[in-house]
Amino acid sequence: MIRRVKYDQIDFEKYTKCLENSVQRNWYSQKEILDQLSGNWHILMYKDYEAVMPIHIYKKLGINFVHMPLFCQQLGIFSKFDDPKINDLFLRFLKKKYAVFLYLFNQGNTFSTKLEKKKNYIIPISDYAILKRIKYFKGRKSTIKVSQHLTYREIEFDEDTMLFLKNNFKGLAKETDWIKLKIYIAFLSENKLLKLCGAFFNDSLVNLAVLVKDKDQFSSLCLINDEDYKSENGASFIIDKILNIYIHEKSLNFMGSNIRGIEVFFKSFGAELHEYGFIENKFLKRFS
């Protein structure tokens, strides 16, 4: 009932239609995005594109593993109606036929068995004034108030922007990962899917929010801080400005975190928790 469809055999018209009509529709499942982030993917399919599940293959030591592409938060199963019984079929097929390093389902997928969960935080389309008055934490309001000496600007993708990213981005240990990020941001810019929002102190860029633009949502690819200006509270300032300008028409997806301090930061703007299931081989992770 579930079958594997190689990349060159996928009917992308049917695949795209399935995604667009799905209740789980998300950014990462689109062909163009997976082509950019993965470069080695195929799908599992239920019946004739009634449900689809993208799979990224990562090769290490001559072995093919199921893994998640860098900068890709959720994949999973996409269908017109979320059906735990059908989802269970995909899950069993995945576990039986593949060596799974890590696979992240999406927040719309439910299963009859309990999966481990990761956390994501989203602010839905809202009235900014009401959001700030009712859902902002008191401490966040105070922090924003004392950061009004900063200036907000939306900037272009250029060499200066990339230099700021490279000098201040934390969490990319490998040079190859930095190159992937640079290529991905260039891809987003070329396809008019990128928004760069900056906080400036005395004309110096001190904080940068890198957002991915979708039809009705902004997703935060990264929020970069210049540590020399940490006391200026630029991160709070810039998120508040983005919400002030755009939250009436686009939701803001913070792209999750299981780190307590970052969770609290997201929640302090009124972000809502959305959990998603995953499976992981912890033994393989130890030796990766």
N, C-alpha and C positions, 0 to 999 in steps of 0.2 A: 504493500500500500504506500510505503514511503520509498522513493527511489532517488538515486544520486544522478544529477545532471551536470555533465562537464560544462565548463565555461563556453566552449565553442558550439555547444548543442543547446544552449539556453535560448528560448524564444523570448527576447527581451521586450517585445511588445506585450506579451502576456504577463511577463514578470512585472513590468512597470504597472500594468493595469491592476494586478493583484496588490501591489504595494499601495497604490493610490486609493484603492477601495477598502484597504484594511483598517481595522480599528486601532492597530498598533503603529501606524505609519510613523517612521522617524527618518531623520536626516541620513544616517549612516548606511541604510540599506539600498540607497539609490545606486544605480550602475556606475555613474560618473564618479561618485565619491569612493566607492569600493575599488574602482579601477585605479584611483589615485592613491588611496591609503594601503591597499593590499597588493594588487598586481598578481595575486595567485589565489583566486577564489572560484568557487562553484556553488551550486545550491542543492539542497534537498527539497523534494517536491511531494506534495500530497495530491493524488489524482491529477487532474489537468490544470495545474496552477491554482487550485483552490486554496492552498496554503504553501508558502515557500519559506525556506530558512537558509540564508547565506552562510557559507563556511569559508573562513580564511585558513590557508595552509602555510605553516611555517616549517622550514626545513632546517634541521640541525643534526650534525654528525651522521648525515645520510638518511635520517629518519624524518618522515612527514608527520607533523603534529598539528592538531587543531589549536589555534591560538587566536588572539584578538590583534588586529592591526594597531600599530602605535597611533594614538590620538583618536581612537574609535571607542566610544563608551558602551554602546549597546547594539546588539544585532537581534538574534532571536527569530521567532516565528511570526509570520504576517499572514493574516486571513481576515475575511469579511466579518466573522464572528469568532471571538476567542473561545476555543473549546478545549478544556483540560484533557479530554480523552485523545483528541488529535495531537495535542502538544505532547502527551505521554508517548505517543508513537514516535514522534521526532526524537524525543529524549532517549528512548530505548535504542533507536537506530544509531544515534550519535555515540552512545556509550559502547555499543556492540561493534561498530564498524571502524572506529577511529581511536587513535591515541590522543586523548584530549589533555592538552596542557592547561588551557583556560578558555572557557566560553561564557560570554555574558549574554543572557537573554534580555528582553526588554520589559519595561514596567507594565506592559499590557498582557504579558504571558502568565497564565496560571496553570498549575499542575496538581495532580492528585497526591503527589508526594511533596514533602517540604524540602525546598532548596535553601542553601545558604543565600543570604541577601547582602547586597551593597546598597548604599544610600545615595539618593540624588535629591536636589532641592530646586524647586521651580516657583517663580512668582507668576501667577496667571495674569492675563489682561485685567487691568484694574483701573480704578480712578485714583490717580496719584495722591490727591489730597487726603482721601479716605485711608488709603494704604499707609501713608506716613503718620496720620493722626492715630489710627487704631492699631496697626500691626508693627510699626517700627518699635524696637526696644527703646526704653527711655535713654539708656546710655548711648545708643547709636545716634539718637537725635542730638544729644549733646556734642558728640564727636563731630558730627556734620556741621553743627553750628560754629565750632571753632576752626573749621577748615575753609571758611568762606573767603579767605585771602588768596586761595588758589584760583586758577583760571581753567575753564574747560574748553577744549578744542577737539574737533574731529579732524584727523590728519590723514595724509596720504601714505601709501606704502612706498618707502624709498630706502636708500642706503642708511640714512640716519636712524630710521625706525628699526631696521634690522640690527644696527650696531647697539642700540639701546636694549633690544631683546637679548642679544648675545651676551652683553655685559652683565645683565641682571636676571636672566632666566635661571631658575633653580629646578633641579630634578632631572636634567638630561646629562647623564654621566658620559655617554659615548658621543664622539664627534659625529658618527654616522646618524645618530638620533637628531642632533642639531641640524644636520643637512636635510633630513626628512622634514623637519618642522619648517625650515626655510622654503623648501620646495612646495610644501602644502600651503603655506601662507601666500606664496606667489600664485599658486593655482587658484586660490580663493579670490585673490585680487583680480586676476585676469578674467575670472568669470563673474565679477561684480557680486561676490558673496561675502565680502570682507568689510567689516567696519572697525576702524581704529579710533578709540576715544582716549584722549590724553588729559592728564592733570598737570598744569604748569605752575612752577614757583619762580617768580622773577624771570620769566621766559625760558626756564629750563624744564624739560620734560622730567617729571619725577614719578609718574605712574602711568601705566598704559594698559587699557583693557582691549584685548583682541577678541572680537565677536564674529561669529558666523551668522550670516543673515539667511533665514529661511522665510517662507511665506508669511507666517504669523508668529515667528519666534526668533529671538536672539539666543544663541548658545555661547557661553563663555569658553573660548579655547584656552585662554590664560589671562591672568591679572598680574602684571609685572610691576614690582616696586623697586625703586632705587633706595637701597638701605640707608644711604647717607641722608635721606630726607624722610625717613620713617615717621618721625615725630610730627610731620605736617599733616598726617591723616589723609593722604591722598587716595587710598583705596576706598575709604568710606565716602569721600567727596565724589569720586568718579562714578561709583555705583548709584548714588543718589541722583546725580545729574542724568544718567542714562534712564533711570526710572521716571524722572520728572518729564523727560522729553518723549519717551517711547512707550511706557507701560500701558497707555490707553489703547495702543494698537498692536503691540507685540508682547508676548510673554518673555520672561527672562529665565533661561535654563542655566543654572550655575554649574552644571555638569558634575555635581556630587563630590562628596568627600567623606571618608570615615575617620578623619582626624578631628578630634573634639573641638579644637579652637576654630578651625575653618567652618565646621558645622554651625557653631554658634554665630559666627560672622554672617553666614547666609541667613540663618533664622532671624537674625536681628533686623533684617529688612522685610520680614513677613513672608519669607520663602516657605513653601510647603514641602513636606517629606514625600518622596516617591521612591519606593524600594523596588529593586529588580533582582531576580534570581541569577545564580551562576553556578557552574561546576568547575572544579579545579583539581588538578593532580598535585597535591602538596609535596609529594616525593620528587616529582620532576622539577618543581619550583626550587627546591633546596639545591639542586645541582645545575640550575640554569645560569 
